[in-house]
C-alpha cells in the first residue's frame, strides 16, 4: 500500500493497494522505476499491474475531509476505502515509510481489546518500500495514475491553477494563481494557502500526528516546494 497527494495543496489524498501472494509471477518490468517514467508510460503499465495482482484498488479522501480531520486521519480513511474495495482480506499490509498511518489508535493494544478486536490487517512499515518491493511500487503507480487523472479533470473546471501540470502541488504557477484568485473548494483550506487564512482542524488530536510530524503539518506550511 502507498499514498499519493499527501503534500499537495489541492485535490484528494489517494491510497493504492495491490494484493499479491506466492502464486504471483514476477512483477511487470519497470514498476520499481515508475517514478522515472513519463505519465504516459505509467498509464500504460496499469493494465499489466491489474493482470499481475490478485486484487487492487485506490481509495481517496477529499480536501473537505482533510480539513475536518487532518491529513493522517484522511490517509487512514483513504486506505480503509481502498481495502474495502478488495474481494480478499490481506494477511499483512506493507506500508512505505516509517509511520503506520493505517491502523486506528483505538485498534492498538488495550484499546483493541476493549473495542472487541482490530479490523485493520497487521501493518509493517518499510522505508523506501516503493523501491524495494514491487507490490508497494505497483500500489504507488495505481494511486498516482488515478489521482493525476482526477486532477486533470478538475483542471477543466478550475483552469487558473494549472492542475493538469502541477497536480495540485505547490508549483510557482499554482501559488501565483492562489494569490491572485484565492482558493477553490478543491483546496485544503486548513493549510497555509496564499489568499486564505489557515484554520487548524479542531477534531485532530496528538494521536493523529505521526513521528516527526508536528502540528505544522496540519497547518500545511509550505517548505521546499511541498506542504508538510
Phi and psi in degrees as a GROMACS rama.xvg file:
@    title "Ramachandran Plot"
@    xaxis  label "Phi"
@    yaxis  label "Psi"
@TYPE xy
-149.509  155.72  UNK-2
-113.405  154.928  UNK-3
-138.87  140.114  UNK-4
95.7774  6.87845  UNK-5
-60.8475  -38.6732  UNK-6
-95.3715  7.87188  UNK-7
-75.9934  159.413  UNK-8
-92.2845  -17.9611  UNK-9
-143.716  159.199  UNK-10
85.2895  175.37  UNK-11
-76.7699  164.45  UNK-12
-97.9698  135.767  UNK-13
-125.409  141.851  UNK-14
-126.613  124.945  UNK-15
-101.453  146.281  UNK-16
-132.873  136.416  UNK-17
-129.957  128.625  UNK-18
-106.77  128.35  UNK-19
-134.733  164.162  UNK-20
-142.728  -169.289  UNK-21
-67.8139  -13.7871  UNK-22
-82.795  -14.4947  UNK-23
-71.8425  139.848  UNK-24
-75.9687  -177.728  UNK-25
-59.1726  140.046  UNK-26
-63.3642  153.549  UNK-27
-54.3172  139.88  UNK-28
-60.6902  137.694  UNK-29
93.4653  -6.92772  UNK-30
-65.6439  -36.2937  UNK-31
-73.5997  -14.7936  UNK-32
-102.745  22.4758  UNK-33
-61.6552  -29.5064  UNK-34
-68.6777  -16.8794  UNK-35
-94.152  -6.23811  UNK-36
-84.5242  156.802  UNK-37
-72.9357  159.181  UNK-38
-54.877  -39.5108  UNK-39
-64.5344  -38.5685  UNK-40
-68.024  -37.4446  UNK-41
-64.7527  -43.0418  UNK-42
-61.8567  -38.4804  UNK-43
-67.3154  -23.9015  UNK-44
-78.0878  -22.7808  UNK-45
-55.6653  -50.4286  UNK-46
-59.2941  -34.8641  UNK-47
-67.2005  -38.2172  UNK-48
-68.6009  -37.6122  UNK-49
-61.0972  -41.2092  UNK-50
-70.8879  -31.5914  UNK-51
-73.9895  -41.203  UNK-52
-83.1946  153.12  UNK-53
-71.754  -32.0747  UNK-54
-158.293  155.991  UNK-55
-158.767  151.822  UNK-56
-167.3  162.547  UNK-57
-132.77  129.551  UNK-58
-113.48  154.05  UNK-59
-132.148  152.977  UNK-60
-127.314  134.629  UNK-61
-79.0312  163.513  UNK-62
-56.8545  -37.7442  UNK-63
-63.131  -38.8266  UNK-64
-68.8964  -39.0698  UNK-65
-60.6772  -42.6926  UNK-66
-64.1385  -36.7134  UNK-67
-76.6065  -40.5738  UNK-68
-120.432  -6.65553  UNK-69
94.1806  161.677  UNK-70
-70.2706  -36.1198  UNK-71
-68.2702  -46.8095  UNK-72
-64.873  -33.3989  UNK-73
-66.9351  -38.956  UNK-74
-59.2263  -42.5731  UNK-75
-61.5472  -44.3691  UNK-76
-62.4196  -45.1017  UNK-77
-61.3332  -41.6085  UNK-78
-64.732  -40.9993  UNK-79
-66.1101  -36.3866  UNK-80
-65.5823  -37.7539  UNK-81
-64.8699  -46.8686  UNK-82
-60.9621  -36.6429  UNK-83
-67.0527  -17.5744  UNK-84
-85.2886  -11.2122  UNK-85
-78.4242  152.459  UNK-86
-89.9202  -6.65272  UNK-87
-126.696  157.779  UNK-88
-104.75  116.059  UNK-89
-63.9537  145.992  UNK-90
-78.3396  -25.5371  UNK-91
-154.398  141.352  UNK-92
-112.056  126.468  UNK-93
-102.058  120.813  UNK-94
-107.794  140.122  UNK-95
-72.4026  139.356  UNK-96
104.365  -164.211  UNK-97
-122.741  12.6758  UNK-98
-127.903  127.374  UNK-99
-83.4447  93.1007  UNK-100
-90.2298  -4.09615  UNK-101
-85.2675  -37.2161  UNK-102
-78.2306  126.603  UNK-103
-66.3551  139.115  UNK-104
-55.1475  -29.8303  UNK-105
-73.6899  -7.95408  UNK-106
-99.0243  10.6011  UNK-107
-107.854  131.42  UNK-108
59.2175  -130.338  UNK-109
-61.5518  -35.5294  UNK-110
-59.4653  -39.5288  UNK-111
-65.0924  -39.742  UNK-112
-65.5091  -42.4388  UNK-113
-67.6668  -32.611  UNK-114
-85.6704  -2.56723  UNK-115
95.0577  12.9357  UNK-116
110.059  150.181  UNK-117
-76.2567  149.832  UNK-118
-107.821  -16.1305  UNK-119
-84.2638  135.506  UNK-120
-58.1658  157.268  UNK-121
-55.276  144.113  UNK-122
-119.688  136.663  UNK-123
-124.124  133.441  UNK-124
-100.092  151.213  UNK-125
-149.223  122.076  UNK-126
-67.8065  133.61  UNK-127
59.5217  34.1589  UNK-128
-62.9105  -28.2552  UNK-129
-68.7648  -16.2651  UNK-130
-100.255  -17.8643  UNK-131
-105.859  -19.768  UNK-132
-130.084  122.886  UNK-133
-64.4096  -36.1001  UNK-134
-68.0087  -36.7673  UNK-135
-68.4621  -41.6763  UNK-136
-60.8056  -40.4264  UNK-137
-64.6708  -41.1722  UNK-138
-61.4827  -38.2113  UNK-139
-64.4479  -41.9309  UNK-140
-62.3821  -47.669  UNK-141
-61.9983  -42.6971  UNK-142
-65.8812  -42.2015  UNK-143
-68.0549  -44.0799  UNK-144
-62.5188  -43.2982  UNK-145
-69.7099  -41.7915  UNK-146
-66.6377  -42.5798  UNK-147
-58.2888  -40.7003  UNK-148
-63.1415  -40.3032  UNK-149
-63.4842  -40.96  UNK-150
-68.2606  -35.3999  UNK-151
-64.4877  -40.846  UNK-152
-64.2586  -43.9882  UNK-153
-64.5289  -29.8343  UNK-154
-62.9069  -24.3288  UNK-155
-70.1261  -31.0234  UNK-156
-98.973  -10.4205  UNK-157
-132.241  68.5665  UNK-158
-70.9783  -17.8733  UNK-159
-62.6508  -31.7236  UNK-160
-92.7921  -6.47682  UNK-161
68.2741  33.1663  UNK-162
-66.0371  -23.7653  UNK-163
-61.2693  -27.8667  UNK-164
-99.3434  -47.8653  UNK-165
-93.7444  -8.39472  UNK-166
56.5806  26.0021  UNK-167
92.9772  -1.51874  UNK-168
-81.7672  174.65  UNK-169
-86.7692  53.6231  UNK-170
-68.3532  156.68  UNK-171
-60.3635  -38.7117  UNK-172
-64.4101  -36.5723  UNK-173
-66.5085  -45.2219  UNK-174
-64.5014  -39.4786  UNK-175
-63.4735  -40.0163  UNK-176
-68.0263  -36.6302  UNK-177
-63.0452  -43.4713  UNK-178
-64.2022  -35.2796  UNK-179
-83.5443  -37.8648  UNK-180
-114.158  -11.3742  UNK-181
78.6188  178.502  UNK-182
-84.4158  158.152  UNK-183
-102.842  179.335  UNK-184
-70.5843  -11.0375  UNK-185
-91.5848  0.16301  UNK-186
-89.2148  155.025  UNK-187
-86.6618  94.2847  UNK-188
-74.3954  -12.5497  UNK-189
-79.8085  -7.24528  UNK-190
-95.9182  164.663  UNK-191
-77.6358  92.8367  UNK-192
-110.243  141.021  UNK-193
-58.1908  127.291  UNK-194
97.2911  -1.23742  UNK-195
-151.115  141.157  UNK-196
-78.319  139.123  UNK-197
-74.8898  138.774  UNK-198
-126.416  112.245  UNK-199
-72.8664  130.326  UNK-200
-56.6669  132.443  UNK-201
-80.6074  -18.9869  UNK-202
-82.8434  -4.14303  UNK-203
-98.7451  128.011  UNK-204
-105.478  -178.464  UNK-205
-62.7164  -24.9605  UNK-206
-71.7106  -10.3805  UNK-207
-91.8024  -0.29531  UNK-208
-109.9  123.49  UNK-209
-80.1372  172.309  UNK-210
-55.4579  130.242  UNK-211
79.6541  4.86473  UNK-212
-116.856  93.5506  UNK-213
-75.4602  -178.754  UNK-214
-65.2456  -14.3358  UNK-215
-64.1914  -20.8204  UNK-216
-61.8328  -40.7078  UNK-217
-69.2689  -30.8476  UNK-218
-83.563  -9.4705  UNK-219
68.6364  43.0909  UNK-220
-60.6859  128.947  UNK-221
-81.9861  121.415  UNK-222
-144.287  127.328  UNK-223
53.8561  40.6514  UNK-224
83.0842  3.91349  UNK-225
-134.764  161.788  UNK-226
-101.594  122.534  UNK-227
